[in-house]
Amino acid sequence: MAPPSSTASFGWWKKKSHAHRGGGTPVVIKMENPNWSMVELEAPSEEDFLRAEHHNTAAPANKTRNRNAKQLTWVLLLKAHKAAGCLTSIASAFFSLGSLVRRRVAAGRTDHPPTSADTHEIQKLRTRFFYSCIKLFLWLSVVLFAFELCAYFKGWHFATPNLQLQYIFQSPLAIKGAFDLLYSSWVLVRVHYLAPPLQFLANACIVLFLIQSLDRLILCLGCFWIRFKRIKPVPKHDDTSDLESGQKGFFPMVLVQIPMCNEKETLIKEEVLKWQEAGANIVYRHRILRDGYKAGNLKSAMNCSYVKDYEFVAIFDADFQPNPDFLRRTVPHFKDNEELGLVQARWSFVNKDENLLTRLQDINLSFHFEVEQQVNGVFINFFGFNGTAGVWRIKALEDSGGWMERTTVEDMDIAVRAHLRGWKFIFLNDVECQCELPESYEAYRKQQHRWHSGPMQLFRLCLPDIIRAKISMGKKFNLIFLFFLLRKLILPFYSFTLFCIILPMTMFIPEAELPAWVVCYIPATMSFLNILPAPKSFPFIVPYLLFENTMSVTKFNAMISGLFQLGSAYEWVVTKKSGRSSEGDLVSLVEKESKHNKGSSVPNLSEVKMETKQEKMVSKKKKKKHNRIYMKELTLAFLLLTASARSLLSAQGIHFYFLLFQGVSFLLVGLDLIGEQLD
């Protein structure tokens, strides 16, 4: 017999549950699809609870059982409807994706622009050599996969790494025909001639991988120590007051430079004129001879006569928006610190959530600033200048030789030369300057090519100077091994060679193997460490891992071209931005002008904006932007997918999934489906 407490609780339930038709509480479930009717389900009745205790007769029990069966049927139908809706949406998404891919393939726009001039033929051959090598690997993998597939169906089931060669040597019936003889010869060639060098190369890349992973782990520990101890650069206080505002502080003369290229000249001139009429000391300069790209711009600007009146120079790219207190938070660090040559601020991004590409870039750059730049700035007072959002002591620039056009990374060049001269740097992680990220894969790809080709050019030029410099051996080791070799050369080398070449080749030469911890566990751990500075991006940890390996082909190609001066090593392409960082300012500025300056002689910015829009429409009619097909990425996609199919024959689970997802990643990037989609 049930305890009294249970009976009381059932009585309470009865009062509540029999309020509607003497039965259960109605539960109404509404369907999103109007073609489905509403269904009324009843909650459990008293008979359901007391059936086991009071041993009711068979008829009520069967009635209750039938009612429960009906309820279960409706619930299952509802879940089936929901699953069908999900499948329909997924199928629709795949159909749209397939249609987009079909149109892109039909358009036939690839990343190989036509170059008909004779002067570009040698450069064209150099750039296509790398692509030809990848195609060779692809065709070789296809042939080997077909060969292995035939052998598999003929009974040659050799799982890696325990290849039982005694099956070939000891079994007299092992060779039954011409194919068996050919395949057994191929196995012996693999074992004696191909597997040893491939395994040696794999082991060498694994060692480099472990060294680079250790370096990244040490950087993360350094960042954790900075946060734990709350270490941050603090400027010295100053009791002098500003003559204009009366505020106390350090107020030297600071020159602000904004180097530009291919910006709207009309809008810039009108804006400069507006500030000149407001009393600001601002000058617009236009170079006729545009040699040296950005370095040439900065070098020309530093040769102006008015530079001698300034002690510091702040540099901003056109899409950067510093806060009003930027100089107040950066310049005071120079006071009573004559060895300080550079104060660098951190970047933040207005369009980091625009698409998947910008989210992945935000992960990369967040780690670069918060971990790499901050740790190097705190512990060794050196890091690479980011080219913008920084304040230089003009004396440090002049002492280091000034801006040079010899590489495509003029910012890193001047930073290395200043470091060799003994100047120190400070990185301010809490001072941010808003800017934009490239939203299209084409723009991001060209940016990364320049960022990874330039350091190798600089390394070739600076290595003798580093060796001869009068700095400590520790600083020379940091510059040569850590700054250049490990982070600029070894990282793209092993990332591309290990995961895009060696790993798929081990599927066709199973005698050479890569352990699962190399393929899965350590890369996942490193991706986890990389994503720590951007915790909101944790859902993108797997796409980030795959995308970094995908970008290794671009970075490897750029590294090789810069190191050996091949292809487009010295090509300086301005990174295309969408203008999102200035749209808000332009609109607010137009509104402000229309509200406060009506009837004045200040130029009408609304008309300027309309003219700019008209010019943009004309330029769009002349030349439209399109998404492209990137052949190197697409070729590597088929190579990795073929290798993943081969891994199924050896039942290698982790290797199969890694190759499959990495191949799909290359496929999406090769079809330009990851960034901005243009009509």
C-alpha positions in Angstrom: 0.0 0.0 0.0 1.3 3.4 -0.9 2.4 5.8 1.8 0.1 8.6 2.8 2.4 11.2 1.4 2.1 9.7 -2.0 -1.6 9.5 -1.8 -1.8 13.2 -0.9 0.4 14.2 -3.8 -1.9 12.2 -6.2 -4.9 14.0 -4.8 -3.2 17.3 -5.5 -2.5 16.2 -9.0 -6.1 15.1 -9.5 -7.4 18.5 -8.5 -5.2 20.1 -11.1 -5.4 17.5 -13.8 -9.1 17.0 -14.0 -10.1 20.6 -14.6 -10.6 19.9 -18.3 -13.2 17.3 -19.3 -12.3 15.2 -16.2 -9.1 14.1 -17.9 -5.5 15.4 -18.3 -4.3 18.9 -18.8 -4.5 19.8 -22.5 -1.2 20.4 -24.3 -1.6 22.2 -27.6 1.3 21.9 -30.1 1.2 24.3 -33.0 3.0 23.5 -36.2 4.9 26.0 -38.3 3.5 24.4 -41.5 -0.1 25.5 -42.0 -0.9 22.3 -43.8 -0.7 20.4 -40.5 -3.6 20.5 -38.0 -3.3 21.2 -34.3 -3.1 18.2 -32.0 -4.3 18.0 -28.4 -2.4 15.7 -26.0 -3.5 14.8 -22.5 -1.3 14.6 -19.5 -1.2 11.4 -17.4 -4.3 10.6 -15.4 -4.7 9.1 -12.0 -5.1 5.7 -13.4 -1.6 5.9 -14.9 -0.1 6.5 -11.4 -2.3 4.0 -9.4 -2.3 1.2 -12.0 0.6 -0.7 -10.5 -0.5 -0.1 -6.9 -4.2 -1.0 -7.0 -3.9 -3.7 -9.6 -6.7 -2.5 -11.8 -8.5 -4.9 -14.1 -7.3 -5.7 -17.6 -9.8 -3.5 -19.4 -8.8 -0.1 -17.9 -5.2 -1.0 -18.3 -5.7 -1.8 -22.0 -7.6 1.5 -22.4 -4.8 3.4 -20.7 -2.2 1.6 -22.8 -4.0 2.4 -26.0 -4.2 6.1 -25.0 -0.5 6.2 -24.3 0.3 4.5 -27.6 -1.7 7.2 -29.4 0.2 9.9 -27.6 3.5 8.3 -28.4 2.5 8.0 -32.0 1.8 11.8 -32.2 5.0 12.7 -30.6 6.9 10.5 -33.0 5.1 12.1 -35.9 6.0 15.6 -34.6 9.6 14.7 -34.3 9.6 13.1 -37.8 8.1 16.4 -39.1 10.8 18.4 -37.5 13.5 16.1 -38.9 12.0 16.3 -42.3 12.1 20.1 -42.1 15.8 20.0 -41.2 16.6 17.6 -44.0 14.7 19.9 -46.4 16.6 23.0 -45.3 19.9 21.1 -45.6 19.0 19.8 -49.0 18.0 23.3 -50.1 21.3 24.6 -48.9 23.3 21.9 -50.7 21.2 22.6 -53.8 22.0 26.3 -53.7 25.7 25.6 -53.1 25.7 23.2 -56.0 24.1 25.8 -58.2 26.7 28.4 -57.1 29.5 26.0 -57.8 28.1 25.2 -61.2 27.9 28.9 -62.2 31.4 29.5 -60.9 32.9 26.7 -62.9 30.9 27.7 -66.0 32.2 31.2 -65.7 35.8 29.9 -65.9 37.4 32.8 -64.1 40.6 31.5 -62.5 43.5 33.0 -60.5 45.8 32.9 -63.6 45.4 36.3 -65.3 46.3 36.5 -69.0 49.8 37.8 -69.6 50.5 38.3 -73.2 53.5 40.6 -73.0 56.8 39.0 -73.6 58.3 40.7 -70.6 56.0 38.7 -68.3 56.7 35.3 -69.8 59.5 34.4 -67.5 57.6 35.5 -64.5 54.6 33.5 -65.7 56.6 30.3 -66.0 58.0 30.8 -62.5 54.6 31.2 -60.9 53.2 28.2 -62.7 56.1 25.9 -61.7 54.7 25.4 -58.2 51.2 24.7 -59.6 52.7 22.2 -62.0 54.4 20.3 -59.2 51.1 20.1 -57.3 49.3 18.8 -60.4 52.0 16.2 -60.8 51.3 15.0 -57.2 47.6 14.8 -58.0 47.9 12.7 -61.1 50.4 10.4 -59.4 48.0 10.0 -56.5 45.1 9.2 -58.9 47.2 6.5 -60.7 48.3 5.0 -57.4 44.8 5.0 -56.0 43.5 3.1 -59.0 46.4 0.7 -58.7 45.8 0.1 -55.0 42.1 -0.3 -55.5 42.7 -3.1 -58.0 45.1 -4.7 -55.6 42.6 -4.5 -52.8 39.9 -6.3 -54.7 42.5 -9.0 -55.6 43.1 -9.7 -52.0 46.1 -7.6 -51.1 44.8 -6.4 -47.7 47.9 -4.8 -46.1 47.1 -2.5 -43.2 49.7 0.1 -42.1 52.1 0.0 -40.5 52.3 -3.8 -40.1 53.0 -4.8 -43.6 53.7 -8.5 -43.6 56.4 -8.9 -46.2 56.8 -12.6 -45.3 53.5 -13.1 -47.2 55.4 -12.2 -50.4 58.6 -14.1 -49.7 57.3 -17.2 -47.9 54.0 -18.1 -49.7 54.6 -20.0 -52.9 51.1 -19.2 -54.1 51.3 -15.5 -53.4 52.0 -14.5 -57.0 49.3 -15.8 -59.2 49.6 -13.7 -62.3 51.1 -10.6 -63.9 49.2 -8.2 -61.8 50.3 -9.9 -58.6 53.9 -9.8 -59.8 53.7 -6.2 -60.7 52.1 -5.2 -57.3 54.6 -7.3 -55.3 57.4 -5.5 -57.1 55.8 -2.1 -56.3 55.6 -3.1 -52.6 59.3 -4.0 -52.6 60.1 -0.6 -54.2 58.1 1.1 -51.6 59.7 -0.6 -48.8 63.4 -0.3 -49.9 63.5 3.0 -51.9 60.5 5.2 -51.2 59.5 4.7 -47.6 62.9 5.5 -46.0 63.3 9.0 -47.5 59.7 9.8 -47.0 59.8 8.7 -43.4 63.0 10.8 -42.9 61.3 13.9 -44.3 58.3 13.2 -42.2 60.4 12.9 -39.1 62.2 16.1 -39.9 58.9 18.0 -40.3 57.6 16.4 -37.1 60.7 17.8 -35.2 60.1 21.2 -36.7 56.4 21.0 -35.8 57.3 20.2 -32.2 59.8 23.0 -31.9 57.3 25.5 -33.3 54.6 24.1 -31.0 56.9 24.5 -28.1 57.6 28.1 -29.1 53.9 28.8 -29.3 53.3 27.2 -25.9 56.0 29.4 -24.3 54.4 32.5 -25.8 51.1 31.5 -24.3 52.7 30.9 -20.9 54.3 34.3 -21.2 50.9 35.9 -22.0 49.4 34.1 -19.0 52.2 35.4 -16.8 51.6 39.0 -18.0 47.9 38.7 -17.2 48.5 37.0 -13.8 51.0 39.6 -12.7 49.1 42.4 -14.5 52.2 43.6 -16.2 51.7 46.6 -18.5 53.8 49.5 -19.7 53.2 52.6 -17.5 54.4 56.0 -18.6 56.1 58.3 -16.1 54.0 61.1 -14.6 54.6 64.7 -15.6 53.6 67.8 -13.6 54.0 70.3 -16.5 50.8 71.7 -17.9 49.6 72.2 -21.5 49.5 75.9 -22.4 46.3 75.6 -24.4 44.1 73.3 -22.3 45.8 73.8 -18.9 46.0 70.0 -18.4 49.1 68.5 -16.9 51.1 66.0 -19.0 53.7 65.5 -21.7 52.9 67.4 -24.9 55.7 67.3 -27.5 55.2 68.1 -31.2 53.8 65.0 -33.0 53.5 64.8 -36.8 50.6 62.6 -38.0 51.0 60.9 -41.4 48.3 59.1 -43.4 50.0 57.4 -46.4 47.4 56.6 -49.1 47.2 54.9 -52.5 44.4 55.0 -55.0 42.1 56.8 -52.6 39.4 59.3 -53.8 41.5 62.4 -54.5 38.5 64.8 -54.7 37.1 63.7 -51.3 40.6 63.9 -49.7 41.3 67.4 -51.0 37.9 68.7 -49.9 38.4 67.2 -46.4 41.9 68.7 -46.1 40.5 72.1 -47.2 37.8 71.9 -44.6 40.3 71.3 -41.8 42.7 74.0 -43.1 39.8 76.6 -43.0 39.1 75.4 -39.4 42.7 76.4 -38.5 44.3 72.9 -38.5 47.9 72.6 -39.7 47.3 70.0 -42.4 48.9 69.5 -45.8 47.9 67.3 -48.8 50.9 66.0 -50.8 50.7 64.0 -54.0 53.8 62.3 -55.5 54.2 62.4 -59.2 56.8 59.6 -59.2 55.3 56.8 -57.3 58.4 54.6 -56.8 58.7 52.5 -53.7 55.0 52.1 -52.9 54.2 52.8 -49.2 57.9 53.1 -48.3 58.4 55.6 -51.0 55.4 57.6 -49.7 56.8 57.7 -46.2 60.3 58.4 -47.3 59.1 61.4 -49.4 57.1 62.7 -46.6 60.0 62.6 -44.1 62.1 64.7 -46.5 59.7 67.7 -46.2 61.1 70.8 -44.5 58.4 70.9 -41.8 59.5 67.6 -40.3 62.4 69.2 -38.4 59.8 71.0 -36.2 58.5 67.6 -34.8 59.9 65.1 -32.4 57.6 62.2 -33.1 55.5 60.9 -36.0 52.3 58.9 -35.7 51.4 56.7 -38.8 48.0 55.5 -39.8 46.7 53.7 -42.8 43.7 55.2 -44.6 41.2 52.8 -43.0 42.3 53.2 -39.4 40.3 55.2 -36.9 42.3 56.1 -33.8 40.4 57.2 -30.7 40.6 60.9 -29.7 42.9 60.1 -26.7 45.3 58.0 -28.9 48.3 60.4 -28.6 47.6 61.1 -24.9 47.9 57.3 -24.2 50.9 56.6 -26.4 53.2 59.7 -26.4 53.8 59.9 -22.6 55.7 56.7 -22.7 58.5 58.5 -24.5 59.1 60.9 -21.6 62.4 60.3 -19.8 62.9 57.2 -21.9 65.5 58.1 -24.5 66.0 54.5 -25.6 62.4 54.1 -26.6 61.9 54.3 -30.4 58.4 53.0 -31.0 55.1 52.7 -29.3 52.7 50.3 -31.1 48.9 50.1 -30.5 46.7 47.1 -31.0 44.3 46.8 -33.9 40.6 46.1 -33.5 38.2 45.3 -36.4 34.8 46.8 -37.3 33.9 43.9 -39.7 35.2 40.9 -37.8 31.7 39.3 -37.9 31.0 40.0 -41.6 31.7 36.5 -42.8 33.6 33.3 -42.0 36.8 34.6 -43.5 36.8 37.8 -41.3 36.1 35.6 -38.2 39.1 33.4 -38.9 41.3 36.4 -39.6 40.2 37.9 -36.2 41.4 34.7 -34.5 44.8 34.9 -36.1 45.4 38.6 -35.5 44.1 38.5 -31.9 46.7 35.9 -31.1 49.3 37.9 -33.0 48.7 41.1 -31.0 47.8 39.8 -27.5 50.3 37.0 -27.4 53.2 37.5 -29.9 53.4 41.3 -29.8 52.7 41.7 -26.2 55.0 39.0 -24.9 57.9 40.1 -27.1 57.3 43.7 -26.1 57.3 43.0 -22.4 60.2 40.6 -22.2 62.6 41.6 -25.0 61.4 45.1 -26.1 61.3 44.1 -29.7 58.6 43.1 -32.2 57.8 43.8 -35.8 56.3 47.2 -36.5 52.8 46.7 -37.9 53.1 49.6 -40.4 50.3 51.6 -38.8 48.7 52.7 -35.5 52.2 53.4 -34.1 54.2 56.4 -32.9 57.9 56.6 -33.8 60.6 58.8 -32.4 61.9 60.6 -35.5 65.4 60.4 -34.2 65.1 56.6 -34.1 64.0 56.6 -37.8 66.9 58.7 -38.9 69.4 56.8 -36.8 68.2 53.5 -38.4 68.6 54.8 -42.0 65.0 55.9 -42.7 62.4 54.2 -44.8 63.8 51.9 -47.6 62.0 50.5 -50.6 64.1 47.3 -50.9 61.4 44.9 -49.6 57.6 44.8 -49.6 57.6 44.9 -45.7 59.1 48.3 -45.1 57.6 48.3 -41.5 59.4 45.2 -40.5 62.6 46.4 -42.2 62.7 49.6 -40.2 61.9 47.7 -37.0 64.8 45.3 -37.4 67.3 48.0 -38.3 66.1 50.1 -35.3 66.5 47.0 -33.0 70.0 46.5 -34.3 70.8 50.1 -33.4 69.7 49.5 -29.8 66.3 51.1 -29.8 63.5 49.6 -27.7 59.8 49.1 -28.5 56.6 49.1 -26.3 53.4 47.4 -27.2 50.2 48.7 -25.7 47.6 46.0 -25.7 44.9 48.2 -24.1 45.1 51.0 -26.7 43.1 49.9 -29.7 42.7 51.4 -33.2 39.8 50.4 -35.3 40.4 49.2 -38.9 39.0 46.8 -41.5 39.7 43.2 -42.5 39.7 42.2 -46.1 36.4 40.5 -46.8 37.2 38.7 -50.0 39.5 35.7 -50.3 41.3 37.3 -53.3 42.3 40.4 -51.2 43.3 38.3 -48.2 45.4 36.0 -50.3 47.3 38.8 -51.9 47.9 40.4 -48.4 49.2 37.1 -47.0 51.5 36.6 -50.0 53.1 40.0 -49.4 53.3 39.4 -45.6 55.1 36.1 -46.1 57.2 37.0 -49.1 58.6 40.2 -47.7 60.2 38.7 -44.5 62.2 36.3 -46.6 63.5 39.1 -48.8 64.4 41.0 -45.6 66.1 38.0 -44.1 68.4 37.6 -47.1 69.3 41.3 -46.8 69.6 41.7 -43.1 71.4 38.5 -42.1 74.9 39.9 -42.6 73.9 43.0 -40.6 72.5 40.9 -37.8 75.7 38.9 -37.6 77.9 42.0 -37.5 75.6 44.0 -35.2 76.9 44.9 -31.7 74.1 43.3 -29.8 74.0 40.4 -27.4 74.1 36.8 -28.7 70.6 36.3 -27.2 69.2 39.0 -29.4 70.9 37.7 -32.4 69.5 34.2 -31.7 66.0 35.7 -31.3 66.2 37.6 -34.5 67.7 34.8 -36.7 66.1 31.7 -35.3 62.9 32.7 -33.7 61.8 35.9 -35.5 62.8 34.9 -39.0 63.5 31.2 -39.3 61.0 29.6 -37.0 58.0 32.0 -37.3 58.5 33.2 -40.9 60.2 30.2 -42.7 59.7 27.0 -40.8 56.0 27.5 -40.0 54.7 27.7 -43.6 57.3 25.1 -44.7 56.3 22.3 -42.4 52.6 23.2 -42.4 52.4 22.8 -46.2 54.9 19.9 -46.5 53.6 17.8 -43.6 49.9 18.1 -44.0 49.5 18.7 -47.7 52.2 16.6 -49.2 53.7 14.0 -46.8 50.4 13.0 -45.2 48.6 12.1 -48.4 51.7 10.4 -49.7 51.9 8.1 -46.7 48.4 6.8 -47.7 50.0 5.5 -50.9 53.3 4.5 -49.2 51.9 3.1 -45.9 55.4 1.9 -44.8 56.1 5.5 -43.9 53.6 6.6 -41.3 52.5 9.7 -39.4 51.3 9.1 -35.8 47.8 10.1 -34.9 49.0 12.6 -32.3 50.8 14.5 -35.1 47.7 14.5 -37.3 45.1 15.3 -34.7 46.0 15.9 -31.1 48.8 18.4 -31.3 47.2 20.5 -34.1 44.0 20.6 -32.1 45.9 21.7 -29.0 47.7 24.4 -30.9 44.4 25.6 -32.4 43.0 25.8 -28.9 45.9 27.9 -27.8 45.6 30.2 -30.8 41.9 30.8 -30.1 42.3 31.7 -26.4 42.7 35.5 -27.1 39.4 35.4 -29.0 37.1 33.2 -26.7 33.9 34.1 -28.6 35.4 32.3 -31.6 35.5 28.9 -30.0 32.7 27.5 -32.2 35.1 28.1 -35.1 38.1 26.1 -33.8 37.7 23.3 -36.3 37.3 25.7 -39.4 40.2 27.7 -38.1 42.5 24.6 -38.0 41.5 23.5 -41.5 41.7 27.0 -42.9 45.2 27.6 -41.5 46.4 24.4 -43.3 44.6 25.6 -46.4 46.4 28.9 -46.3 49.7 27.1 -46.0 49.9 26.7 -49.8 49.8 30.5 -50.3 52.2 31.1 -47.5 54.6 28.4 -48.6 54.6 29.7 -52.2 55.2 33.3 -50.9 58.0 32.2 -48.6 59.8 30.3 -51.5 59.3 33.2 -53.9 60.7 35.7 -51.4 63.6 33.6 -50.4 64.8 32.8 -53.9 63.3 36.0 -55.6 60.9 34.0 -57.8 57.6 35.0 -59.4 55.8 38.0 -57.8 58.1 38.3 -54.8 58.4 42.1 -55.2 54.8 42.7 -56.2 53.2 45.3 -53.8 49.4 45.0 -54.0 47.2 47.3 -51.9 44.8 45.3 -49.8 41.3 46.0 -51.0 38.9 47.1 -48.2 35.2 47.7 -48.4 35.3 51.1 -46.7 33.2 50.0 -43.6 35.5 51.8 -41.2 34.8 55.2 -42.8 31.1 54.8 -43.8 29.8 55.9 -40.4 32.1 58.9 -40.2 31.2 60.1 -43.6 27.5 59.9 -42.9 27.8 61.6 -39.5 30.1 64.2 -41.1 27.5 65.0 -43.8 24.7 65.2 -41.2 26.9 67.5 -39.0 27.7 69.8 -41.9 24.0 70.0 -42.9 23.0 70.8 -39.4 25.6 73.3 -38.2 27.2 74.8 -41.3 24.3 75.8 -43.5 25.1 78.7 -45.7 28.8 78.6 -45.0 31.6 78.4 -47.5 32.6 74.9 -46.4 32.4 72.4 -49.3 29.1 70.5 -49.5 30.1 67.0 -48.5 26.8 65.5 -49.6 27.5 66.6 -53.1 31.0 65.1 -52.8 29.5 61.9 -51.6 27.1 61.8 -54.5 30.0 62.5 -56.9 31.9 59.7 -55.3 29.0 57.3 -55.7 28.7 58.3 -59.4 32.4 57.7 -59.9 32.0 54.3 -58.2 29.1 53.4 -60.5 31.1 54.3 -63.6 34.1 52.3 -62.4 31.8 49.3 -61.8 30.5 49.5 -65.3 34.0 49.6 -66.6 35.3 46.7 -64.5 33.3 44.3 -62.4 34.7 42.2 -59.6 34.1 38.5 -59.7 34.7 35.4 -57.5 37.4 33.3 -59.0 38.5 29.6 -59.0 41.9 29.1 -57.4 43.6 26.2 -59.2 46.3 25.4 -56.7 43.8 25.1 -53.8 41.4 23.1 -56.0 44.2 20.7 -57.2 45.2 20.1 -53.6 41.6 19.5 -52.7 41.4 16.6 -55.2 44.8 15.3 -54.0 43.7 15.2 -50.3 40.3 13.6 -51.2 42.0 10.9 -53.2 44.3 10.2 -50.3 41.3 10.0 -48.0 39.7 7.4 -50.2 43.0 5.4 -50.2 43.1 5.6 -46.3 39.8 3.7 -46.2 41.6 0.7 -47.7 43.9 0.7 -44.7 41.2 1.4 -42.1 42.9 4.6 -40.8 40.1 6.4 -39.0 41.8 9.6 -37.9 43.8 10.0 -41.0 40.7 9.5 -43.1 38.6 12.1 -41.4 41.5 14.7 -41.3 42.2 14.2 -45.1 38.5 14.3 -45.9 37.7 17.5 -44.0 41.0 19.1 -45.1 40.1 18.2 -48.7 36.7 19.8 -48.3 38.3 22.9 -46.9 40.6 23.2 -49.9 37.6 22.6 -52.1 35.6 25.5 -50.6 38.5 27.8 -50.7 39.4 26.8 -54.2 35.9 27.6 -55.4 36.1 31.0 -53.4 33.1 30.1 -51.2 34.6 31.3 -47.9 34.7 35.1 -48.2 32.7 37.8 -49.9 30.3 36.4 -52.5 29.9 38.8 -55.5 27.0 38.7 -57.9 
